[in-house]
Amino acid sequence: MKVKYFKDTDTALLEFSDRPIQEMQAVNENICLDLEADGNLVSITIEHATTLSEVAVQQFDRQVAP
């Protein structure tokens, strides 16, 4: 996953795949989802990204039940 921030437009782009975008869906006026042909998520665009108070990444290892 790649996270890009464009200061000049205050836009964050979260890229999950480099697959070609087939369709864009607006969630609301500030969030847009980019989907590939099969409907899988490619990226998320967030406008007015500085309104997000904090961005944190946490990694969790999968634990197998005993």
CHARMM-style PDB file with segment names, atoms N, HN, CA, C and O in Angstrom:
ATOM      1  N   MET     1       0.851  -1.173   0.000  1.00  0.00      PROA
ATOM      2  CA  MET     1       0.000   0.000   0.000  1.00  0.00      PROA
ATOM      3  C   MET     1       0.894   1.233   0.000  1.00  0.00      PROA
ATOM      4  O   MET     1       1.932   1.264   0.662  1.00  0.00      PROA
ATOM      5  N   LYS     2       0.480   2.241  -0.749  1.00  0.00      PROA
ATOM      6  HN  LYS     2      -0.363   2.216  -1.287  1.00  0.00      PROA
ATOM      7  CA  LYS     2       1.175   3.518  -0.786  1.00  0.00      PROA
ATOM      8  C   LYS     2       0.214   4.604  -0.328  1.00  0.00      PROA
ATOM      9  O   LYS     2      -0.963   4.600  -0.689  1.00  0.00      PROA
ATOM     10  N   VAL     3       0.725   5.531   0.465  1.00  0.00      PROA
ATOM     11  HN  VAL     3       1.681   5.535   0.758  1.00  0.00      PROA
ATOM     12  CA  VAL     3      -0.057   6.691   0.883  1.00  0.00      PROA
ATOM     13  C   VAL     3       0.672   7.924   0.372  1.00  0.00      PROA
ATOM     14  O   VAL     3       1.848   8.133   0.669  1.00  0.00      PROA
ATOM     15  N   LYS     4      -0.038   8.734  -0.398  1.00  0.00      PROA
ATOM     16  HN  LYS     4      -0.993   8.564  -0.640  1.00  0.00      PROA
ATOM     17  CA  LYS     4       0.545   9.959  -0.947  1.00  0.00      PROA
ATOM     18  C   LYS     4      -0.280  11.146  -0.472  1.00  0.00      PROA
ATOM     19  O   LYS     4      -1.507  11.080  -0.402  1.00  0.00      PROA
ATOM     20  N   TYR     5       0.415  12.235  -0.145  1.00  0.00      PROA
ATOM     21  HN  TYR     5       1.412  12.288  -0.202  1.00  0.00      PROA
ATOM     22  CA  TYR     5      -0.275  13.465   0.253  1.00  0.00      PROA
ATOM     23  C   TYR     5       0.172  14.587  -0.676  1.00  0.00      PROA
ATOM     24  O   TYR     5       1.368  14.812  -0.862  1.00  0.00      PROA
ATOM     25  N   PHE     6      -0.791  15.282  -1.253  1.00  0.00      PROA
ATOM     26  HN  PHE     6      -1.763  15.099  -1.101  1.00  0.00      PROA
ATOM     27  CA  PHE     6      -0.531  16.388  -2.157  1.00  0.00      PROA
ATOM     28  C   PHE     6      -0.901  17.689  -1.432  1.00  0.00      PROA
ATOM     29  O   PHE     6      -2.073  18.046  -1.317  1.00  0.00      PROA
ATOM     30  N   LYS     7       0.134  18.380  -0.949  1.00  0.00      PROA
ATOM     31  HN  LYS     7       1.086  18.089  -1.042  1.00  0.00      PROA
ATOM     32  CA  LYS     7      -0.082  19.566  -0.127  1.00  0.00      PROA
ATOM     33  C   LYS     7      -0.817  20.673  -0.880  1.00  0.00      PROA
ATOM     34  O   LYS     7      -1.659  21.360  -0.302  1.00  0.00      PROA
ATOM     35  N   ASP     8      -0.503  20.850  -2.167  1.00  0.00      PROA
ATOM     36  HN  ASP     8       0.181  20.292  -2.636  1.00  0.00      PROA
ATOM     37  CA  ASP     8      -1.103  21.943  -2.928  1.00  0.00      PROA
ATOM     38  C   ASP     8      -2.622  21.816  -3.065  1.00  0.00      PROA
ATOM     39  O   ASP     8      -3.316  22.822  -3.205  1.00  0.00      PROA
ATOM     40  N   THR     9      -3.139  20.588  -3.026  1.00  0.00      PROA
ATOM     41  HN  THR     9      -2.574  19.771  -2.913  1.00  0.00      PROA
ATOM     42  CA  THR     9      -4.591  20.382  -3.121  1.00  0.00      PROA
ATOM     43  C   THR     9      -5.190  19.816  -1.835  1.00  0.00      PROA
ATOM     44  O   THR     9      -6.398  19.592  -1.754  1.00  0.00      PROA
ATOM     45  N   ASP    10      -4.337  19.585  -0.823  1.00  0.00      PROA
ATOM     46  HN  ASP    10      -3.356  19.767  -0.888  1.00  0.00      PROA
ATOM     47  CA  ASP    10      -4.760  19.003   0.463  1.00  0.00      PROA
ATOM     48  C   ASP    10      -5.519  17.694   0.239  1.00  0.00      PROA
ATOM     49  O   ASP    10      -6.597  17.468   0.790  1.00  0.00      PROA
ATOM     50  N   THR    11      -4.915  16.843  -0.590  1.00  0.00      PROA
ATOM     51  HN  THR    11      -4.039  17.026  -1.037  1.00  0.00      PROA
ATOM     52  CA  THR    11      -5.540  15.577  -0.976  1.00  0.00      PROA
ATOM     53  C   THR    11      -4.648  14.411  -0.573  1.00  0.00      PROA
ATOM     54  O   THR    11      -3.435  14.453  -0.782  1.00  0.00      PROA
ATOM     55  N   ALA    12      -5.241  13.373   0.003  1.00  0.00      PROA
ATOM     56  HN  ALA    12      -6.225  13.338   0.172  1.00  0.00      PROA
ATOM     57  CA  ALA    12      -4.529  12.138   0.316  1.00  0.00      PROA
ATOM     58  C   ALA    12      -4.989  11.053  -0.648  1.00  0.00      PROA
ATOM     59  O   ALA    12      -6.173  10.945  -0.968  1.00  0.00      PROA
ATOM     60  N   LEU    13      -4.036  10.258  -1.099  1.00  0.00      PROA
ATOM     61  HN  LEU    13      -3.075  10.346  -0.839  1.00  0.00      PROA
ATOM     62  CA  LEU    13      -4.337   9.152  -1.998  1.00  0.00      PROA
ATOM     63  C   LEU    13      -3.796   7.873  -1.380  1.00  0.00      PROA
ATOM     64  O   LEU    13      -2.591   7.758  -1.153  1.00  0.00      PROA
ATOM     65  N   LEU    14      -4.662   6.920  -1.107  1.00  0.00      PROA
ATOM     66  HN  LEU    14      -5.640   7.014  -1.291  1.00  0.00      PROA
ATOM     67  CA  LEU    14      -4.266   5.624  -0.570  1.00  0.00      PROA
ATOM     68  C   LEU    14      -4.367   4.618  -1.701  1.00  0.00      PROA
ATOM     69  O   LEU    14      -5.464   4.320  -2.174  1.00  0.00      PROA
ATOM     70  N   GLU    15      -3.230   4.094  -2.139  1.00  0.00      PROA
ATOM     71  HN  GLU    15      -2.339   4.336  -1.756  1.00  0.00      PROA
ATOM     72  CA  GLU    15      -3.200   3.165  -3.265  1.00  0.00      PROA
ATOM     73  C   GLU    15      -2.983   1.744  -2.751  1.00  0.00      PROA
ATOM     74  O   GLU    15      -2.016   1.474  -2.039  1.00  0.00      PROA
ATOM     75  N   PHE    16      -3.877   0.854  -3.112  1.00  0.00      PROA
ATOM     76  HN  PHE    16      -4.663   1.073  -3.691  1.00  0.00      PROA
ATOM     77  CA  PHE    16      -3.813  -0.535  -2.683  1.00  0.00      PROA
ATOM     78  C   PHE    16      -3.331  -1.451  -3.793  1.00  0.00      PROA
ATOM     79  O   PHE    16      -2.904  -2.576  -3.534  1.00  0.00      PROA
ATOM     80  N   SER    17      -3.398  -0.979  -5.018  1.00  0.00      PROA
ATOM     81  HN  SER    17      -3.745  -0.065  -5.229  1.00  0.00      PROA
ATOM     82  CA  SER    17      -3.051  -1.791  -6.178  1.00  0.00      PROA
ATOM     83  C   SER    17      -2.645  -0.861  -7.312  1.00  0.00      PROA
ATOM     84  O   SER    17      -2.998   0.318  -7.320  1.00  0.00      PROA
ATOM     85  N   ASP    18      -1.903  -1.400  -8.265  1.00  0.00      PROA
ATOM     86  HN  ASP    18      -1.616  -2.358  -8.259  1.00  0.00      PROA
ATOM     87  CA  ASP    18      -1.569  -0.601  -9.444  1.00  0.00      PROA
ATOM     88  C   ASP    18      -2.396  -1.037 -10.654  1.00  0.00      PROA
ATOM     89  O   ASP    18      -2.060  -0.715 -11.794  1.00  0.00      PROA
ATOM     90  N   ARG    19      -3.465  -1.762 -10.398  1.00  0.00      PROA
ATOM     91  HN  ARG    19      -3.738  -2.023  -9.472  1.00  0.00      PROA
ATOM     92  CA  ARG    19      -4.366  -2.215 -11.462  1.00  0.00      PROA
ATOM     93  C   ARG    19      -5.063  -1.017 -12.097  1.00  0.00      PROA
ATOM     94  O   ARG    19      -5.245   0.004 -11.435  1.00  0.00      PROA
ATOM     95  N   PRO    20      -5.455  -1.118 -13.358  1.00  0.00      PROA
ATOM     96  CA  PRO    20      -6.161  -0.016 -14.030  1.00  0.00      PROA
ATOM     97  C   PRO    20      -7.516   0.270 -13.375  1.00  0.00      PROA
ATOM     98  O   PRO    20      -8.244  -0.643 -12.985  1.00  0.00      PROA
ATOM     99  N   ILE    21      -7.826   1.543 -13.269  1.00  0.00      PROA
ATOM    100  HN  ILE    21      -7.235   2.285 -13.586  1.00  0.00      PROA
ATOM    101  CA  ILE    21      -9.105   1.963 -12.690  1.00  0.00      PROA
ATOM    102  C   ILE    21     -10.180   1.912 -13.764  1.00  0.00      PROA
ATOM    103  O   ILE    21     -10.028   2.483 -14.845  1.00  0.00      PROA
ATOM    104  N   GLN    22     -11.270   1.219 -13.450  1.00  0.00      PROA
ATOM    105  HN  GLN    22     -11.394   0.756 -12.572  1.00  0.00      PROA
ATOM    106  CA  GLN    22     -12.387   1.076 -14.380  1.00  0.00      PROA
ATOM    107  C   GLN    22     -13.541   2.005 -14.008  1.00  0.00      PROA
ATOM    108  O   GLN    22     -14.248   2.511 -14.879  1.00  0.00      PROA
ATOM    109  N   GLU    23     -13.726   2.224 -12.702  1.00  0.00      PROA
ATOM    110  HN  GLU    23     -13.151   1.813 -11.993  1.00  0.00      PROA
ATOM    111  CA  GLU    23     -14.893   2.983 -12.236  1.00  0.00      PROA
ATOM    112  C   GLU    23     -14.529   3.784 -11.002  1.00  0.00      PROA
ATOM    113  O   GLU    23     -13.738   3.339 -10.171  1.00  0.00      PROA
ATOM    114  N   MET    24     -15.115   4.975 -10.885  1.00  0.00      PROA
ATOM    115  HN  MET    24     -15.758   5.336 -11.560  1.00  0.00      PROA
ATOM    116  CA  MET    24     -14.956   5.796  -9.691  1.00  0.00      PROA
ATOM    117  C   MET    24     -16.312   5.940  -9.025  1.00  0.00      PROA
ATOM    118  O   MET    24     -17.318   6.188  -9.690  1.00  0.00      PROA
ATOM    119  N   GLN    25     -16.332   5.779  -7.684  1.00  0.00      PROA
ATOM    120  HN  GLN    25     -15.515   5.577  -7.144  1.00  0.00      PROA
ATOM    121  CA  GLN    25     -17.580   5.931  -6.936  1.00  0.00      PROA
ATOM    122  C   GLN    25     -17.370   6.950  -5.829  1.00  0.00      PROA
ATOM    123  O   GLN    25     -16.447   6.821  -5.025  1.00  0.00      PROA
ATOM    124  N   ALA    26     -18.223   7.958  -5.788  1.00  0.00      PROA
ATOM    125  HN  ALA    26     -18.973   8.063  -6.442  1.00  0.00      PROA
ATOM    126  CA  ALA    26     -18.159   8.959  -4.734  1.00  0.00      PROA
ATOM    127  C   ALA    26     -18.894   8.441  -3.506  1.00  0.00      PROA
ATOM    128  O   ALA    26     -20.066   8.074  -3.584  1.00  0.00      PROA
ATOM    129  N   VAL    27     -18.198   8.414  -2.369  1.00  0.00      PROA
ATOM    130  HN  VAL    27     -17.246   8.713  -2.305  1.00  0.00      PROA
ATOM    131  CA  VAL    27     -18.825   8.041  -1.100  1.00  0.00      PROA
ATOM    132  C   VAL    27     -19.556   9.255  -0.547  1.00  0.00      PROA
ATOM    133  O   VAL    27     -20.689   9.161  -0.075  1.00  0.00      PROA
ATOM    134  N   ASN    28     -18.884  10.392  -0.617  1.00  0.00      PROA
ATOM    135  HN  ASN    28     -17.963  10.468  -1.000  1.00  0.00      PROA
ATOM    136  CA  ASN    28     -19.471  11.689  -0.271  1.00  0.00      PROA
ATOM    137  C   ASN    28     -18.670  12.750  -1.022  1.00  0.00      PROA
ATOM    138  O   ASN    28     -17.899  12.408  -1.919  1.00  0.00      PROA
ATOM    139  N   GLU    29     -18.831  14.009  -0.683  1.00  0.00      PROA
ATOM    140  HN  GLU    29     -19.457  14.286   0.045  1.00  0.00      PROA
ATOM    141  CA  GLU    29     -18.145  15.066  -1.453  1.00  0.00      PROA
ATOM    142  C   GLU    29     -16.639  15.092  -1.228  1.00  0.00      PROA
ATOM    143  O   GLU    29     -15.928  15.779  -1.961  1.00  0.00      PROA
ATOM    144  N   ASN    30     -16.128  14.364  -0.233  1.00  0.00      PROA
ATOM    145  HN  ASN    30     -16.705  13.806   0.363  1.00  0.00      PROA
ATOM    146  CA  ASN    30     -14.703  14.386   0.075  1.00  0.00      PROA
ATOM    147  C   ASN    30     -13.981  13.056  -0.132  1.00  0.00      PROA
ATOM    148  O   ASN    30     -12.754  13.010  -0.056  1.00  0.00      PROA
ATOM    149  N   ILE    31     -14.709  11.987  -0.388  1.00  0.00      PROA
ATOM    150  HN  ILE    31     -15.707  12.025  -0.449  1.00  0.00      PROA
ATOM    151  CA  ILE    31     -14.095  10.665  -0.510  1.00  0.00      PROA
ATOM    152  C   ILE    31     -14.561   9.984  -1.789  1.00  0.00      PROA
ATOM    153  O   ILE    31     -15.754   9.921  -2.086  1.00  0.00      PROA
ATOM    154  N   CYS    32     -13.579   9.473  -2.544  1.00  0.00      PROA
ATOM    155  HN  CYS    32     -12.610   9.524  -2.303  1.00  0.00      PROA
ATOM    156  CA  CYS    32     -13.873   8.802  -3.799  1.00  0.00      PROA
ATOM    157  C   CYS    32     -13.142   7.454  -3.829  1.00  0.00      PROA
ATOM    158  O   CYS    32     -11.964   7.374  -3.481  1.00  0.00      PROA
ATOM    159  N   LEU    33     -13.842   6.406  -4.245  1.00  0.00      PROA
ATOM    160  HN  LEU    33     -14.799   6.471  -4.528  1.00  0.00      PROA
ATOM    161  CA  LEU    33     -13.266   5.072  -4.372  1.00  0.00      PROA
ATOM    162  C   LEU    33     -12.990   4.786  -5.840  1.00  0.00      PROA
ATOM    163  O   LEU    33     -13.827   5.061  -6.700  1.00  0.00      PROA
ATOM    164  N   ASP    34     -11.816   4.234  -6.123  1.00  0.00      PROA
ATOM    165  HN  ASP    34     -11.136   4.011  -5.424  1.00  0.00      PROA
ATOM    166  CA  ASP    34     -11.460   3.823  -7.480  1.00  0.00      PROA
ATOM    167  C   ASP    34     -11.468   2.302  -7.523  1.00  0.00      PROA
ATOM    168  O   ASP    34     -10.809   1.649  -6.714  1.00  0.00      PROA
ATOM    169  N   LEU    35     -12.217   1.735  -8.472  1.00  0.00      PROA
ATOM    170  HN  LEU    35     -12.752   2.264  -9.130  1.00  0.00      PROA
ATOM    171  CA  LEU    35     -12.404   0.289  -8.555  1.00  0.00      PROA
ATOM    172  C   LEU    35     -11.865  -0.250  -9.875  1.00  0.00      PROA
ATOM    173  O   LEU    35     -11.892   0.435 -10.898  1.00  0.00      PROA
ATOM    174  N   GLU    36     -11.372  -1.497  -9.836  1.00  0.00      PROA
ATOM    175  HN  GLU    36     -11.350  -2.054  -9.006  1.00  0.00      PROA
ATOM    176  CA  GLU    36     -10.950  -2.149 -11.071  1.00  0.00      PROA
ATOM    177  C   GLU    36     -12.166  -2.802 -11.728  1.00  0.00      PROA
ATOM    178  O   GLU    36     -13.274  -2.725 -11.196  1.00  0.00      PROA
ATOM    179  N   ALA    37     -11.970  -3.432 -12.862  1.00  0.00      PROA
ATOM    180  HN  ALA    37     -11.070  -3.494 -13.294  1.00  0.00      PROA
ATOM    181  CA  ALA    37     -13.075  -4.012 -13.638  1.00  0.00      PROA
ATOM    182  C   ALA    37     -13.892  -5.022 -12.838  1.00  0.00      PROA
ATOM    183  O   ALA    37     -15.104  -5.118 -13.029  1.00  0.00      PROA
ATOM    184  N   ASP    38     -13.241  -5.786 -11.936  1.00  0.00      PROA
ATOM    185  HN  ASP    38     -12.256  -5.708 -11.782  1.00  0.00      PROA
ATOM    186  CA  ASP    38     -13.948  -6.792 -11.134  1.00  0.00      PROA
ATOM    187  C   ASP    38     -14.611  -6.196  -9.901  1.00  0.00      PROA
ATOM    188  O   ASP    38     -15.222  -6.923  -9.118  1.00  0.00      PROA
ATOM    189  N   GLY    39     -14.501  -4.880  -9.718  1.00  0.00      PROA
ATOM    190  HN  GLY    39     -14.005  -4.289 -10.354  1.00  0.00      PROA
ATOM    191  CA  GLY    39     -15.102  -4.232  -8.558  1.00  0.00      PROA
ATOM    192  C   GLY    39     -14.204  -4.174  -7.348  1.00  0.00      PROA
ATOM    193  O   GLY    39     -14.618  -3.679  -6.299  1.00  0.00      PROA
ATOM    194  N   ASN    40     -12.969  -4.672  -7.465  1.00  0.00      PROA
ATOM    195  HN  ASN    40     -12.633  -5.074  -8.316  1.00  0.00      PROA
ATOM    196  CA  ASN    40     -12.026  -4.622  -6.345  1.00  0.00      PROA
ATOM    197  C   ASN    40     -11.472  -3.212  -6.178  1.00  0.00      PROA
ATOM    198  O   ASN    40     -11.283  -2.486  -7.154  1.00  0.00      PROA
ATOM    199  N   LEU    41     -11.217  -2.838  -4.933  1.00  0.00      PROA
ATOM    200  HN  LEU    41     -11.370  -3.427  -4.140  1.00  0.00      PROA
ATOM    201  CA  LEU    41     -10.724  -1.510  -4.604  1.00  0.00      PROA
ATOM    202  C   LEU    41      -9.282  -1.331  -5.067  1.00  0.00      PROA
ATOM    203  O   LEU    41      -8.421  -2.161  -4.772  1.00  0.00      PROA
ATOM    204  N   VAL    42      -9.022  -0.244  -5.794  1.00  0.00      PROA
ATOM    205  HN  VAL    42      -9.721   0.430  -6.034  1.00  0.00      PROA
ATOM    206  CA  VAL    42      -7.675   0.101  -6.254  1.00  0.00      PROA
ATOM    207  C   VAL    42      -7.099   1.208  -5.381  1.00  0.00      PROA
ATOM    208  O   VAL    42      -5.954   1.126  -4.937  1.00  0.00      PROA
ATOM    209  N   SER    43      -7.909   2.257  -5.135  1.00  0.00      PROA
ATOM    210  HN  SER    43      -8.839   2.324  -5.496  1.00  0.00      PROA
ATOM    211  CA  SER    43      -7.415   3.383  -4.337  1.00  0.00      PROA
ATOM    212  C   SER    43      -8.580   4.174  -3.748  1.00  0.00      PROA
ATOM    213  O   SER    43      -9.734   4.034  -4.153  1.00  0.00      PROA
ATOM    214  N   ILE    44      -8.224   5.012  -2.772  1.00  0.00      PROA
ATOM    215  HN  ILE    44      -7.286   5.126  -2.443  1.00  0.00      PROA
ATOM    216  CA  ILE    44      -9.173   5.909  -2.130  1.00  0.00      PROA
ATOM    217  C   ILE    44      -8.574   7.310  -2.169  1.00  0.00      PROA
ATOM    218  O   ILE    44      -7.416   7.507  -1.801  1.00  0.00      PROA
ATOM    219  N   THR    45      -9.363   8.276  -2.613  1.00  0.00      PROA
ATOM    220  HN  THR    45     -10.304   8.115  -2.912  1.00  0.00      PROA
ATOM    221  CA  THR    45      -8.944   9.675  -2.611  1.00  0.00      PROA
ATOM    222  C   THR    45      -9.715  10.400  -1.525  1.00  0.00      PROA
ATOM    223  O   THR    45     -10.936  10.277  -1.435  1.00  0.00      PROA
ATOM    224  N   ILE    46      -8.991  11.169  -0.685  1.00  0.00      PROA
ATOM    225  HN  ILE    46      -7.998  11.268  -0.758  1.00  0.00      PROA
ATOM    226  CA  ILE    46      -9.606  11.923   0.396  1.00  0.00      PROA
ATOM    227  C   ILE    46      -9.262  13.397   0.211  1.00  0.00      PROA
ATOM    228  O   ILE    46      -8.096  13.787   0.288  1.00  0.00      PROA
ATOM    229  N   GLU    47     -10.279  14.205  -0.032  1.00  0.00      PROA
ATOM    230  HN  GLU    47     -11.225  13.889  -0.095  1.00  0.00      PROA
ATOM    231  CA  GLU    47     -10.097  15.652  -0.143  1.00  0.00      PROA
ATOM    232  C   GLU    47     -10.106  16.271   1.256  1.00  0.00      PROA
ATOM    233  O   GLU    47     -10.652  15.686   2.191  1.00  0.00      PROA
ATOM    234  N   HSD    48      -9.510  17.440   1.398  1.00  0.00      PROA
ATOM    235  HN  HSD    48      -9.066  17.915   0.639  1.00  0.00      PROA
ATOM    236  CA  HSD    48      -9.420  18.141   2.698  1.00  0.00      PROA
ATOM    237  C   HSD    48      -8.781  17.223   3.738  1.00  0.00      PROA
ATOM    238  O   HSD    48      -9.282  17.092   4.855  1.00  0.00      PROA
ATOM    239  N   ALA    49      -7.691  16.602   3.366  1.00  0.00      PROA
ATOM    240  HN  ALA    49      -7.285  16.708   2.458  1.00  0.00      PROA
ATOM    241  CA  ALA    49      -7.060  15.571   4.186  1.00  0.00      PROA
ATOM    242  C   ALA    49      -6.511  16.094   5.509  1.00  0.00      PROA
ATOM    243  O   ALA    49      -6.357  15.314   6.448  1.00  0.00      PROA
ATOM    244  N   THR    50      -6.212  17.386   5.616  1.00  0.00      PROA
ATOM    245  HN  THR    50      -6.338  18.020   4.853  1.00  0.00      PROA
ATOM    246  CA  THR    50      -5.687  17.893   6.885  1.00  0.00      PROA
ATOM    247  C   THR    50      -6.740  17.898   7.981  1.00  0.00      PROA
ATOM    248  O   THR    50      -6.413  18.115   9.148  1.00  0.00      PROA
ATOM    249  N   THR    51      -7.999  17.663   7.624  1.00  0.00      PROA
ATOM    250  HN  THR    51      -8.264  17.487   6.676  1.00  0.00      PROA
ATOM    251  CA  THR    51      -9.035  17.565   8.654  1.00  0.00      PROA
ATOM    252  C   THR    51      -8.918  16.255   9.424  1.00  0.00      PROA
ATOM    253  O   THR    51      -9.526  16.094  10.482  1.00  0.00      PROA
ATOM    254  N   LEU    52      -8.131  15.314   8.886  1.00  0.00      PROA
ATOM    255  HN  LEU    52      -7.637  15.444   8.026  1.00  0.00      PROA
ATOM    256  CA  LEU    52      -7.871  14.083   9.623  1.00  0.00      PROA
ATOM    257  C   LEU    52      -6.896  14.423  10.739  1.00  0.00      PROA
ATOM    258  O   LEU    52      -5.815  14.950  10.474  1.00  0.00      PROA
ATOM    259  N   SER    53      -7.249  14.140  11.947  1.00  0.00      PROA
ATOM    260  HN  SER    53      -8.127  13.713  12.163  1.00  0.00      PROA
ATOM    261  CA  SER    53      -6.417  14.566  13.079  1.00  0.00      PROA
ATOM    262  C   SER    53      -5.120  13.772  13.178  1.00  0.00      PROA
ATOM    263  O   SER    53      -4.098  14.312  13.603  1.00  0.00      PROA
ATOM    264  N   GLU    54      -5.145  12.516  12.798  1.00  0.00      PROA
ATOM    265  HN  GLU    54      -5.974  12.077  12.452  1.00  0.00      PROA
ATOM    266  CA  GLU    54      -3.952  11.682  12.931  1.00  0.00      PROA
ATOM    267  C   GLU    54      -4.063  10.491  11.988  1.00  0.00      PROA
ATOM    268  O   GLU    54      -5.144   9.941  11.775  1.00  0.00      PROA
ATOM    269  N   VAL    55      -2.943  10.114  11.442  1.00  0.00      PROA
ATOM    270  HN  VAL    55      -2.065  10.560  11.615  1.00  0.00      PROA
ATOM    271  CA  VAL    55      -2.892   8.906  10.628  1.00  0.00      PROA
ATOM    272  C   VAL    55      -1.901   7.973  11.294  1.00  0.00      PROA
ATOM    273  O   VAL    55      -0.750   8.349  11.518  1.00  0.00      PROA
ATOM    274  N   ALA    56      -2.324   6.774  11.612  1.00  0.00      PROA
ATOM    275  HN  ALA    56      -3.258   6.468  11.430  1.00  0.00      PROA
ATOM    276  CA  ALA    56      -1.460   5.791  12.259  1.00  0.00      PROA
ATOM    277  C   ALA    56      -1.588   4.465  11.523  1.00  0.00      PROA
ATOM    278  O   ALA    56      -2.670   4.089  11.071  1.00  0.00      PROA
ATOM    279  N   VAL    57      -0.476   3.773  11.412  1.00  0.00      PROA
ATOM    280  HN  VAL    57       0.402   4.079  11.779  1.00  0.00      PROA
ATOM    281  CA  VAL    57      -0.470   2.465  10.774  1.00  0.00      PROA
ATOM    282  C   VAL    57      -0.080   1.445  11.833  1.00  0.00      PROA
ATOM    283  O   VAL    57       0.945   1.585  12.499  1.00  0.00      PROA
ATOM    284  N   GLN    58      -0.896   0.434  11.977  1.00  0.00      PROA
ATOM    285  HN  GLN    58      -1.729   0.320  11.435  1.00  0.00      PROA
ATOM    286  CA  GLN    58      -0.609  -0.637  12.918  1.00  0.00      PROA
ATOM    287  C   GLN    58      -0.599  -1.947  12.169  1.00  0.00      PROA
ATOM    288  O   GLN    58      -1.461  -2.200  11.326  1.00  0.00      PROA
ATOM    289  N   GLN    59       0.378  -2.783  12.477  1.00  0.00      PROA
ATOM    290  HN  GLN    59       1.078  -2.578  13.162  1.00  0.00      PROA
ATOM    291  CA  GLN    59       0.448  -4.100  11.848  1.00  0.00      PROA
ATOM    292  C   GLN    59       0.144  -5.151  12.897  1.00  0.00      PROA
ATOM    293  O   GLN    59       0.696  -5.129  13.997  1.00  0.00      PROA
ATOM    294  N   PHE    60      -0.738  -6.069  12.546  1.00  0.00      PROA
ATOM    295  HN  PHE    60      -1.187  -6.087  11.652  1.00  0.00      PROA
ATOM    296  CA  PHE    60      -1.112  -7.146  13.440  1.00  0.00      PROA
ATOM    297  C   PHE    60      -0.743  -8.466  12.777  1.00  0.00      PROA
ATOM    298  O   PHE    60      -1.127  -8.729  11.637  1.00  0.00      PROA
ATOM    299  N   ASP    61      -0.004  -9.280  13.493  1.00  0.00      PROA
ATOM    300  HN  ASP    61       0.308  -9.066  14.419  1.00  0.00      PROA
ATOM    301  CA  ASP    61       0.322 -10.603  12.982  1.00  0.00      PROA
ATOM    302  C   ASP    61      -0.857 -11.522  13.266  1.00  0.00      PROA
ATOM    303  O   ASP    61      -1.466 -11.475  14.335  1.00  0.00      PROA
ATOM    304  N   ARG    62      -1.151 -12.333  12.313  1.00  0.00      PROA
ATOM    305  HN  ARG    62      -0.656 -12.372  11.445  1.00  0.00      PROA
ATOM    306  CA  ARG    62      -2.249 -13.278  12.473  1.00  0.00      PROA
ATOM    307  C   ARG    62      -1.838 -14.342  13.485  1.00  0.00      PROA
ATOM    308  O   ARG    62      -0.762 -14.929  13.380  1.00  0.00      PROA
ATOM    309  N   GLN    63      -2.681 -14.576  14.437  1.00  0.00      PROA
ATOM    310  HN  GLN    63      -3.556 -14.099  14.523  1.00  0.00      PROA
ATOM    311  CA  GLN    63      -2.409 -15.593  15.437  1.00  0.00      PROA
ATOM    312  C   GLN    63      -3.312 -16.791  15.198  1.00  0.00      PROA
ATOM    313  O   GLN    63      -4.518 -16.645  14.999  1.00  0.00      PROA
ATOM    314  N   VAL    64      -2.726 -17.957  15.218  1.00  0.00      PROA
ATOM    315  HN  VAL    64      -1.747 -18.076  15.380  1.00  0.00      PROA
ATOM    316  CA  VAL    64      -3.472 -19.185  15.015  1.00  0.00      PROA
ATOM    317  C   VAL    64      -3.954 -19.681  16.374  1.00  0.00      PROA
ATOM    318  O   VAL    64      -3.187 -19.741  17.335  1.00  0.00      PROA
ATOM    319  N   ALA    65      -5.225 -20.031  16.437  1.00  0.00      PROA
ATOM    320  HN  ALA    65      -5.848 -19.982  15.656  1.00  0.00      PROA
ATOM    321  CA  ALA    65      -5.780 -20.539  17.692  1.00  0.00      PROA
ATOM    322  C   ALA    65      -5.116 -21.852  18.061  1.00  0.00      PROA
ATOM    323  O   ALA    65      -4.853 -22.677  17.185  1.00  0.00      PROA
ATOM    324  N   PRO    66      -4.835 -22.065  19.356  1.00  0.00      PROA
ATOM    325  CA  PRO    66      -4.173 -23.325  19.790  1.00  0.00      PROA
ATOM    326  C   PRO    66      -5.033 -24.548  19.572  1.00  0.00      PROA
ATOM    327  OT1 PRO    66      -4.614 -25.662  19.885  1.00  0.00      PROA
TER     328      PRO     66
END
